[in-house]
Amino acid sequence: MCNDYRLEVPIASILEDFDDLEIKIDLPEGTPNVAAREDIKISDVAPIIKGIDGARGVGELVNRRWSWPAPNGKPVYNFRSEGRSFTSQRCLIPTDGFYEFGPPIEPGQKRKSKYLFTLKDHDWFCIAGIWRSHPEFGEAFTMLTTEPGEDVAPYHSRQIIPLTRDQWADWLDPSVPAEEVLKVLPKGSLPVTRVFPPMPEPILL
């Protein structure tokens, strides 16, 4: 499951793309101050777009903590989507790529192998999420997961749920049934690149 993702696209570009989709984005706390980040990890603060219950085509762009603590103290950074309706507190998590980790693949390698997934033909996209209020940390978000599609299955037994642009307004609208939105993408939608260990440079003859 995803415990690391990337966001290097400027906030201005995010707002512009939502405007092109005629989704009105409010900034109740001002424009989030977000630097380009290659790695956003559990408990980091990052931008999300919160849906507004009872309103379609409207969202709020805010900075929030990724994960809240479960009763056992472990961070809730991923959350199973199967069998749940999510009739409130939905959010979109902007990203331009998410990481999955696998076993070492080279002799002497101690760290896990790291793979970056992006969305084909898009500079950035959104991951389906929900947010909750926590007495210690305030509002925080988590990513929804499902059974893996064909692109992710070779790397992990679960996957987060990337949403294409035509799904964003539906996910922000809690009157749209969750099962109509939370689906894996077709094979070939999520190109993957090995980040670590880096791929060898091609030999030019």
Phi, psi and omega in degrees: 000162189280124173233018182197131176214176188235144173213102180245356179282139181293150177302323180301322179291323178298312180297320180297318181291323175296322178298320178299330179272002182060037171255116184281125180249117175272155179237074186295340180243018185084171179292122181301138177273099187234119173272155176300132185226124180284331181224117170250122188243169182308134181082354173291159174262133184210162182285143171223161173248113180274135171287155177251113185303131179088000180232134178253144178076022180222142176211169178238124178268118182219162172265131180217160179285139175272110175099148169231158183282136172285170178306331179274002178092346180285147183287136175267088181257339173231150186215126182297136181265338187299131175077011181242147186260334178050063184274008175199166173057043173276157175208161173251139182246104181293141180201159168244006175174149176232156186251148166231154185238144180227178181293158175305142183238355180238149180303133178080358180288126182261323179282155174294153174287146186237131183235138179253127175253132175238175179255124184303133174069016178226137177289329179204168182205188179234148174256139178290131180216176171225161176233155179219158174265139180233137185299334181264319189254358183074211180284139179216160183237162175219158179265139177276147182233163178207181174298144186287146170279182186295331181288324186265334186309322179294347186247335183201154182275352175223163175212153172285173189244097174290141179245135175281165189298330179286355178259348188297312181297323179295320181290326178289344181261104185292352176282344176277122182304136183302322184293343177281343184251320190276082181228152176284154181276158180298157177306136179093358181281335187239085177300144183238140178232134175283123181266319178218134351293149184298148177293141179295147177293140179295145178271120181269123181264000000 
